[in-house]
Amino acid sequence: MNNKHKTSILLIGPMGVGKTTISEALALHYGLPLVDVDELRKEYYAKMPGYSREEMHAIYASGGDLHAYFEPFETQQVEMLLELEEPAVFDFGGGHTIKSEGYFKRIYDAFLPYENVVLLAISPNLEETIEDLHFAHREGIDTQHLEPYNAMNRKFIESGCNEKLAKIVVYRKGKTVEQTLDEIIAWVDQGKNIETK
C-alpha cells in the first residue's frame, strides 16, 4: 500500500462543522502539509474545459443551483488532488464529496485507498446537526443567499454520501476542539500500528 494512503488524513463534512480548524491542527500535529481543497478551487477550475467564472457568478446572482454547476469540476479536482504523491491533510469543502450517482462513484473510487477518512458531524441525529449548522449570518454570504445556502447544507447532510466515504465519524456535540482532535489522533495512531493486508 502506498504510504500516502496510510498517512494522509481526509477530512469531510458539512459546511460550518469545523473542518478547517481541525485540519490545521492535524497538519501541525503530524507535520504534514495542509491541502485546503476550497482554497485551490479557482486554480484547478481555471484549467478545466467548460468552466466559466461568468456563468458561475450568473448562477449565484440568480440564486440557482451552484452545487450542480460545480459537480463535474469538483469531481475532477478531487481526483487530481488525491493523485498527488506526497501524504497530506486534506480539508474538503462541504460540497466536494456530495455528488449525484455517476460523479459519486468517481469520488468513492478516489477515496477508497485512503485509510484515514474522517467525517466530522454534530450528532447522529440529522435534524440536530442541521439545526446546529443553520446560519443566521456567515461571512462572505449575502443575506438574500443565506436560505439557499442553508438549504444546500441540509442537502449535504441528508445525502448520505459522506457516511459512505468515511472510515470513522466523529461527533462534535459537547466536545471542545481539543477533545475532537484527541479522538481523531487516537484513531489515526491506532491504525498506524495495524498492518493492512
C-alpha positions in Angstrom: 0.0 0.0 0.0 1.3 3.5 -0.9 2.4 5.4 2.2 0.3 8.3 1.3 -2.8 6.2 1.6 -1.9 5.2 5.1 -0.5 8.5 6.3 -2.8 11.1 4.7 -5.9 12.3 6.6 -9.0 13.3 4.6 -11.5 15.5 6.5 -15.1 15.7 5.2 -18.3 17.0 6.5 -21.0 19.7 6.0 -20.3 23.5 5.9 -19.5 25.1 9.3 -18.8 21.9 11.2 -15.2 22.9 11.9 -13.1 21.0 9.3 -10.7 23.8 8.7 -9.8 24.3 12.4 -9.4 20.6 12.9 -7.4 20.0 9.7 -5.0 22.8 10.5 -4.4 21.3 14.0 -3.9 17.8 12.5 -1.4 19.1 9.9 0.6 20.7 12.7 0.5 17.7 14.9 1.7 15.3 12.2 4.0 17.7 10.4 2.1 17.2 7.1 1.2 19.8 4.5 -2.3 21.1 4.6 -4.3 20.9 1.3 -7.3 23.3 1.5 -9.4 22.0 -1.3 -11.7 25.0 -1.4 -8.7 27.4 -1.5 -7.4 25.6 -4.6 -10.7 25.7 -6.4 -10.0 28.7 -8.6 -6.6 27.4 -9.6 -7.8 24.0 -10.6 -11.1 25.1 -12.3 -9.3 27.7 -14.5 -7.6 24.8 -16.3 -10.8 22.8 -16.9 -12.7 22.9 -20.2 -16.3 24.2 -19.8 -15.7 26.2 -16.6 -16.7 29.8 -16.7 -16.5 32.3 -13.9 -19.1 34.5 -15.6 -21.6 31.6 -15.7 -20.8 30.7 -12.1 -21.4 34.3 -11.0 -24.7 34.5 -13.0 -26.0 31.3 -11.3 -25.0 32.7 -7.9 -26.7 36.1 -8.6 -29.9 34.4 -9.7 -30.0 32.0 -6.7 -29.5 29.0 -9.0 -28.0 25.6 -8.1 -24.3 26.3 -7.9 -23.6 22.8 -6.4 -24.9 21.2 -9.6 -22.8 23.5 -11.7 -19.7 22.7 -9.7 -20.2 18.9 -9.7 -18.0 17.9 -12.7 -15.3 20.4 -11.8 -15.2 19.4 -8.1 -15.1 15.7 -9.0 -12.1 16.3 -11.3 -10.4 18.4 -8.7 -10.8 15.7 -6.0 -9.4 13.1 -8.4 -6.4 15.2 -9.3 -5.6 16.2 -5.7 -5.8 12.6 -4.4 -3.3 11.5 -7.1 -0.6 13.7 -5.5 2.4 11.7 -4.4 3.1 13.2 -1.0 1.0 12.5 2.1 -1.1 15.4 3.4 -4.1 16.5 5.5 -6.9 17.3 3.0 -9.6 19.8 4.1 -12.5 19.2 1.7 -15.2 21.8 1.2 -18.8 20.8 2.3 -19.9 20.0 -1.3 -16.8 18.3 -2.7 -17.9 14.8 -1.6 -21.7 15.2 -2.2 -22.4 14.1 -5.7 -25.1 12.5 -7.9 -24.6 8.8 -8.6 -22.1 8.9 -11.5 -19.9 11.5 -10.0 -20.1 10.0 -6.6 -18.8 6.7 -7.9 -15.7 8.6 -9.1 -15.3 10.3 -5.7 -15.8 6.9 -3.9 -13.1 5.3 -6.1 -10.6 8.1 -5.4 -11.2 7.9 -1.7 -11.2 4.1 -1.4 -7.4 3.5 -1.0 -7.1 6.1 1.9 -7.3 4.7 5.4 -7.9 7.9 7.4 -11.2 9.4 6.1 -12.8 11.3 8.9 -16.3 12.6 8.8 -17.0 15.5 11.2 -20.6 15.9 12.2 -22.5 17.4 15.1 -24.7 14.5 16.2 -26.0 11.2 14.9 -29.4 13.0 14.7 -29.5 14.6 11.3 -32.1 17.3 12.4 -29.9 18.2 15.3 -26.9 18.6 13.0 -28.9 20.7 10.5 -30.3 22.9 13.3 -26.8 23.4 14.8 -25.3 24.3 11.5 -28.1 26.6 10.3 -26.5 30.0 9.5 -28.3 33.2 10.5 -25.3 35.0 9.1 -22.0 33.9 7.5 -19.0 36.0 6.4 -19.0 36.3 2.6 -22.6 35.3 2.1 -25.2 38.0 1.3 -28.3 37.9 3.4 -30.6 37.0 0.5 -28.5 34.0 -0.2 -28.5 32.6 3.3 -31.6 30.5 2.8 -30.3 28.8 -0.4 -27.0 28.3 1.5 -28.7 26.6 4.4 -30.9 24.5 2.1 -27.7 23.4 0.3 -26.1 22.4 3.7 -29.2 20.4 4.5 -28.9 18.6 1.2 -25.3 17.8 2.0 -26.2 16.5 5.5 -29.1 14.4 4.3 -27.4 12.9 1.2 -25.7 10.0 2.9 -22.6 10.4 0.6 -20.2 11.3 3.4 -21.2 8.3 5.5 -20.4 6.0 2.6 -16.9 7.5 2.3 -16.0 7.8 6.0 -13.8 5.3 7.8 -14.8 7.0 11.1 -17.4 9.5 12.1 -16.5 12.0 14.9 -19.4 13.9 16.5 -18.6 17.4 17.8 -21.6 18.0 20.1 -20.4 18.6 23.7 -16.7 18.4 22.7 -14.0 21.1 22.6 -11.7 21.4 19.6 -9.0 19.7 21.7 -11.3 16.7 22.6 -12.3 16.3 18.9 -8.7 16.5 17.9 -7.6 13.9 20.5 -10.3 11.5 19.3 -9.1 11.7 15.7 -5.4 11.4 16.6 -6.1 8.4 18.8 -7.9 6.7 15.9 -5.3 7.6 13.3 -2.4 6.5 15.6 -4.1 3.1 16.3 -4.4 2.5 12.6 -0.7 3.2 12.1 0.1 0.2 14.3 -2.1 -2.2 12.3 -0.6 -3.8 9.2 -3.1 -3.8 6.4 -3.4 -6.8 4.1 
